[in-house]
Amino acid sequence: PLSKKIAIADYVIDNNGRKNDTRKQVKKIWEEMKNG
């Protein structure tokens, strides 16, 4: 189930909203990964 996948994931991107919201999530995660 999705809830189990979310529980063990390092990052979760919710793409059920607007494209711009998804882009913001991706950008935030990318910055976190890039900066360690």
Chimera marker file (.cmm) of the C-alpha trace (Angstrom):
<marker_set name="trace">
<marker id="1" x="0.000" y="0.000" z="0.000" r="1" g="1" b="0" radius="0.5"/>
<marker id="2" x="0.965" y="3.596" z="-0.579" r="1" g="1" b="0" radius="0.5"/>
<marker id="3" x="1.098" y="4.362" z="3.143" r="1" g="1" b="0" radius="0.5"/>
<marker id="4" x="3.859" y="1.772" z="3.644" r="1" g="1" b="0" radius="0.5"/>
<marker id="5" x="5.843" y="3.184" z="0.730" r="1" g="1" b="0" radius="0.5"/>
<marker id="6" x="5.548" y="6.687" z="2.159" r="1" g="1" b="0" radius="0.5"/>
<marker id="7" x="6.672" y="5.449" z="5.574" r="1" g="1" b="0" radius="0.5"/>
<marker id="8" x="9.978" y="4.117" z="4.208" r="1" g="1" b="0" radius="0.5"/>
<marker id="9" x="10.637" y="6.757" z="1.549" r="1" g="1" b="0" radius="0.5"/>
<marker id="10" x="13.427" y="9.297" z="1.899" r="1" g="1" b="0" radius="0.5"/>
<marker id="11" x="11.395" y="11.820" z="-0.088" r="1" g="1" b="0" radius="0.5"/>
<marker id="12" x="7.758" y="12.017" z="-1.117" r="1" g="1" b="0" radius="0.5"/>
<marker id="13" x="6.433" y="14.212" z="-3.906" r="1" g="1" b="0" radius="0.5"/>
<marker id="14" x="2.671" y="14.703" z="-4.028" r="1" g="1" b="0" radius="0.5"/>
<marker id="15" x="1.715" y="15.240" z="-7.659" r="1" g="1" b="0" radius="0.5"/>
<marker id="16" x="-2.050" y="15.365" z="-7.138" r="1" g="1" b="0" radius="0.5"/>
<marker id="17" x="-2.163" y="19.151" z="-7.071" r="1" g="1" b="0" radius="0.5"/>
<marker id="18" x="-1.110" y="21.863" z="-9.471" r="1" g="1" b="0" radius="0.5"/>
<marker id="19" x="2.029" y="21.476" z="-11.575" r="1" g="1" b="0" radius="0.5"/>
<marker id="20" x="3.577" y="24.498" z="-9.908" r="1" g="1" b="0" radius="0.5"/>
<marker id="21" x="3.132" y="22.909" z="-6.467" r="1" g="1" b="0" radius="0.5"/>
<marker id="22" x="4.868" y="19.745" z="-7.683" r="1" g="1" b="0" radius="0.5"/>
<marker id="23" x="7.725" y="21.809" z="-9.117" r="1" g="1" b="0" radius="0.5"/>
<marker id="24" x="8.170" y="23.547" z="-5.754" r="1" g="1" b="0" radius="0.5"/>
<marker id="25" x="8.378" y="20.205" z="-3.976" r="1" g="1" b="0" radius="0.5"/>
<marker id="26" x="10.940" y="18.898" z="-6.466" r="1" g="1" b="0" radius="0.5"/>
<marker id="27" x="13.016" y="22.067" z="-6.188" r="1" g="1" b="0" radius="0.5"/>
<marker id="28" x="13.015" y="21.868" z="-2.382" r="1" g="1" b="0" radius="0.5"/>
<marker id="29" x="14.093" y="18.213" z="-2.412" r="1" g="1" b="0" radius="0.5"/>
<marker id="30" x="16.734" y="18.884" z="-5.073" r="1" g="1" b="0" radius="0.5"/>
<marker id="31" x="18.224" y="21.681" z="-2.957" r="1" g="1" b="0" radius="0.5"/>
<marker id="32" x="18.285" y="19.419" z="0.115" r="1" g="1" b="0" radius="0.5"/>
<marker id="33" x="20.027" y="16.662" z="-1.847" r="1" g="1" b="0" radius="0.5"/>
<marker id="34" x="22.470" y="19.045" z="-3.483" r="1" g="1" b="0" radius="0.5"/>
<marker id="35" x="23.464" y="20.675" z="-0.187" r="1" g="1" b="0" radius="0.5"/>
<marker id="36" x="23.742" y="17.383" z="1.653" r="1" g="1" b="0" radius="0.5"/>
<link id1="1" id2="2" r="1" g="1" b="0" radius="0.2"/>
<link id1="2" id2="3" r="1" g="1" b="0" radius="0.2"/>
<link id1="3" id2="4" r="1" g="1" b="0" radius="0.2"/>
<link id1="4" id2="5" r="1" g="1" b="0" radius="0.2"/>
<link id1="5" id2="6" r="1" g="1" b="0" radius="0.2"/>
<link id1="6" id2="7" r="1" g="1" b="0" radius="0.2"/>
<link id1="7" id2="8" r="1" g="1" b="0" radius="0.2"/>
<link id1="8" id2="9" r="1" g="1" b="0" radius="0.2"/>
<link id1="9" id2="10" r="1" g="1" b="0" radius="0.2"/>
<link id1="10" id2="11" r="1" g="1" b="0" radius="0.2"/>
<link id1="11" id2="12" r="1" g="1" b="0" radius="0.2"/>
<link id1="12" id2="13" r="1" g="1" b="0" radius="0.2"/>
<link id1="13" id2="14" r="1" g="1" b="0" radius="0.2"/>
<link id1="14" id2="15" r="1" g="1" b="0" radius="0.2"/>
<link id1="15" id2="16" r="1" g="1" b="0" radius="0.2"/>
<link id1="16" id2="17" r="1" g="1" b="0" radius="0.2"/>
<link id1="17" id2="18" r="1" g="1" b="0" radius="0.2"/>
<link id1="18" id2="19" r="1" g="1" b="0" radius="0.2"/>
<link id1="19" id2="20" r="1" g="1" b="0" radius="0.2"/>
<link id1="20" id2="21" r="1" g="1" b="0" radius="0.2"/>
<link id1="21" id2="22" r="1" g="1" b="0" radius="0.2"/>
<link id1="22" id2="23" r="1" g="1" b="0" radius="0.2"/>
<link id1="23" id2="24" r="1" g="1" b="0" radius="0.2"/>
<link id1="24" id2="25" r="1" g="1" b="0" radius="0.2"/>
<link id1="25" id2="26" r="1" g="1" b="0" radius="0.2"/>
<link id1="26" id2="27" r="1" g="1" b="0" radius="0.2"/>
<link id1="27" id2="28" r="1" g="1" b="0" radius="0.2"/>
<link id1="28" id2="29" r="1" g="1" b="0" radius="0.2"/>
<link id1="29" id2="30" r="1" g="1" b="0" radius="0.2"/>
<link id1="30" id2="31" r="1" g="1" b="0" radius="0.2"/>
<link id1="31" id2="32" r="1" g="1" b="0" radius="0.2"/>
<link id1="32" id2="33" r="1" g="1" b="0" radius="0.2"/>
<link id1="33" id2="34" r="1" g="1" b="0" radius="0.2"/>
<link id1="34" id2="35" r="1" g="1" b="0" radius="0.2"/>
<link id1="35" id2="36" r="1" g="1" b="0" radius="0.2"/>
</marker_set>
